[in-house]
Amino acid sequence: MRPCSLHIVKTLQLVEEMIALADQGDSDREDNGCGILFGVLRDSAFKLKKLAENEKHNHIRKGWWSDEETQEFTKTLKNSDGG
């Protein structure tokens, strides 16, 4: 897999973590300031996700994207994180 495609995979994983953190933070918040912070985090994650997915589709169209390589890379990342 091309390095530029690997960065897109990492970005998509990162936005999922951002969304999960925003959801948990919003659920645990105790004041409005935290609500604003986690709302901005969630909005930013969805904007990044849209950009990354659009770029992924561009790479697919160009023939630069392999789902098999993506799955193997994702497995490797999960194993290195202890997941």
Backbone hydrogen bonds, N-H to C=O, Kabsch-Sander energy under -0.5 kcal/mol:
donor,donor_aa,acceptor,acceptor_aa,energy
2,R,64,W,-0.6
5,S,2,R,-0.6
6,L,2,R,-2.0
7,H,3,P,-2.0
8,I,4,C,-1.1
9,V,5,S,-2.1
10,K,6,L,-2.5
11,T,7,H,-2.2
12,L,8,I,-2.5
13,Q,9,V,-2.1
14,L,10,K,-2.6
15,V,11,T,-2.5
16,E,12,L,-1.3
17,E,13,Q,-1.7
18,M,14,L,-2.5
19,I,15,V,-2.5
20,A,16,E,-2.2
21,L,17,E,-2.6
22,A,18,M,-2.6
23,D,19,I,-2.4
24,Q,20,A,-2.5
25,G,21,L,-3.2
26,D,22,A,-2.5
27,S,23,D,-1.9
28,D,24,Q,-1.9
29,R,25,G,-1.0
35,G,31,D,-1.3
36,I,32,N,-2.2
37,L,33,G,-2.3
38,F,34,C,-2.8
39,G,35,G,-1.7
40,V,36,I,-2.5
41,L,37,L,-2.2
42,R,38,F,-2.2
43,D,39,G,-2.7
44,S,40,V,-2.7
45,A,41,L,-2.2
46,F,42,R,-2.3
47,K,43,D,-2.1
48,L,44,S,-2.7
49,K,45,A,-2.7
50,K,46,F,-2.1
51,L,47,K,-2.1
52,A,48,L,-2.8
53,E,49,K,-2.7
54,N,50,K,-2.2
55,E,51,L,-2.2
56,K,52,A,-2.5
57,H,53,E,-2.3
58,N,54,N,-1.8
59,H,55,E,-2.3
60,I,56,K,-2.5
61,R,57,H,-2.4
62,K,58,N,-1.7
63,G,59,H,-0.6
63,G,60,I,-1.2
64,W,59,H,-2.9
65,W,59,H,-0.6
70,T,66,S,-2.1
71,Q,67,D,-2.5
72,E,68,E,-2.2
73,F,69,E,-2.6
74,T,70,T,-2.6
75,K,71,Q,-2.3
76,T,72,E,-2.2
77,L,73,F,-2.3
78,K,74,T,-2.5
79,N,75,K,-2.4
80,S,76,T,-2.1
81,D,77,L,-1.5
82,G,79,N,-0.8
83,G,78,K,-2.6
